[in-house]
């Protein structure tokens, strides 16, 4: 720890690896905003002032929180690092601690070997610099190749701490032999700040549907890349046909990935197409930040969605939600909260998913009570994570 003093507090620099405050994917932004909030709370307990250096992907947005010392670090591109065109190496020297969140679910080989190599080598550089590295709560794995399995395991054993954000990932860590420094927490986005909007004076039920542009397009390959057992477009149309028939409902289409550069990912592209078919639906705005999105979502009476952090925004603000899962990260996280209202898009057909979502809508008071209990579980887990960071910063 550096001994410099700011007022009566020590100065502490945290590197946030694979975070972003400019990402067009508001899920990645939600992780970053929430991580900063947790670190600031931990710093207050430890009696330190924190500077943040952020290393990760960049996008077209900018939602850095006001009043926080945040700098954008150099590129984590391996090519640029090897060519000496990145300040990443020298900026790591300034860090007292590095927290790597892996964009939530990217420390795996399921997104391709190139992505695995980038994420692996960036972590290796931190360790080579002899900087303490904590893998913040995230989905770990899977690692399907023998060499990625071996490399990832060896690296994680050298980390100060490895936090799984669900029980499935913790069990996977244990199967890899990563046990001494492993712990379970929950997705840090449960701490994302928000402001609940004032309710309009009407009796309509506000229903939110977070539409995934990526699933609507069939994935990057446009041919059911994620192996869904249901037809996503048909499911969305069936839900809208049912809900819009009832004048007591007010249905909102809500984006959570807003990308002008990558239309296949942009939820707004799918929403625009759907809105032409269903002129009575309401379209949420293009949010300026993850907190703006969560604030809007917190005003719903019920929500379903296929972007996990849109669903976390609903859950953590007390909104009954039925997530539509396209990977095990959904099932693992919500099961850890004893919440089983998840429509599994990789095992259910259209009818089964539709019926579960509609049953959740009808029984939303029951779901709200279960959400309330789940929030208590999440907060306890995040308190443990925050406490560990506080202890580390205070040198205990």
QUIBELMO-V522070 format. One record per backbone hydrogen bond with DSSP energy under -0.5 kcal/mol. CO is the residue of the C=O (numbers start at 1). NH is the residue of the N-H. Records with the same first field share a line. If there is no record, write none. Layout:
BEGIN
CO->NH + NH
END
This chain:
BEGIN
4->11
6->9
9->6
10->49
12->14 + 51
13->15 + 96 + 97
14->16 + 53
15->17 + 99
16->19 + 55
17->101 + 102
18->103
21->63
22->61
24->26 + 258
25->28 + 29
26->30
27->31
28->32
29->33
30->34
31->35
32->36
33->37
34->38
35->39
36->40
37->41
38->42
39->43
40->44
41->45
42->46
43->47 + 48
47->10
49->12
50->69
51->14
52->71
53->16 + 55
54->73
55->18 + 19
65->68
68->70
69->52
71->54 + 73
77->81
78->82
79->83
80->84 + 85 + 86
81->84
87->91
88->92
89->93
91->94
92->95
97->15
98->100 + 134
99->17 + 101
100->136
101->104
102->105 + 106
104->139
106->108
107->141
109->112
112->116
113->117
114->118
115->119
116->120
117->121
118->122
119->123
120->124
121->125
122->126
123->127
124->128
125->129
126->131
127->130
132->98
133->160 + 161
134->100 + 136
135->163
138->165
139->107 + 141
142->109 + 144
145->149
146->150
147->151
148->152
149->153
150->154
151->155
152->156
153->157
154->158
155->158
156->159
161->135
162->164 + 183
163->138
164->185
166->170
167->171
168->172
169->173
170->174
171->175
172->176
173->176 + 177 + 178
174->177
177->179
179->182
181->162
183->164
187->190
188->191
189->192
200->202
204->206
205->207 + 250
206->301 + 302
207->252
208->210 + 304
209->211 + 254
210->212 + 306
211->213
212->216
213->217
214->219
215->218
218->223 + 225
219->222
224->227
230->232
231->235
232->236
233->237
234->238
235->239
236->240
237->241
238->242
239->243
240->244
242->245
243->246
245->247
246->249
248->205
250->207
251->282
252->209 + 254
253->284
254->211
256->26
257->259 + 267 + 268
258->260
262->265 + 266
266->269 + 270
267->271
268->272
269->273
270->274
271->275
272->276
273->277
274->277 + 278
278->281
282->253 + 284
285->287
289->293
290->294
291->295
292->296
293->297
294->298
295->197
296->299
297->300
302->208
303->322
304->210
305->324
306->308
307->310 + 311
308->312
309->313
310->314
311->315
312->316
313->317
314->317 + 319
315->318
320->303
321->323
322->305
323->325 + 343
325->345
327->330 + 331
328->332
329->333
330->334
331->335
332->167 + 336
333->337
334->337 + 339
335->338
338->340
340->342
341->323
342->344
343->325 + 345
344->347 + 348
345->229 + 230
349->353
350->354
351->355
352->356
353->357
354->358
355->359
356->360
357->361
358->362
359->363
361->364
363->366 + 367
364->368
365->369
366->370
367->371
368->372
369->373
370->374
371->375
372->376
373->377
374->378
375->379
376->380
377->381
378->382
379->383
380->384
381->385
382->386
383->387
384->388
385->389
386->390
387->391
388->392
389->393
390->394
391->395 + 396
392->395
END
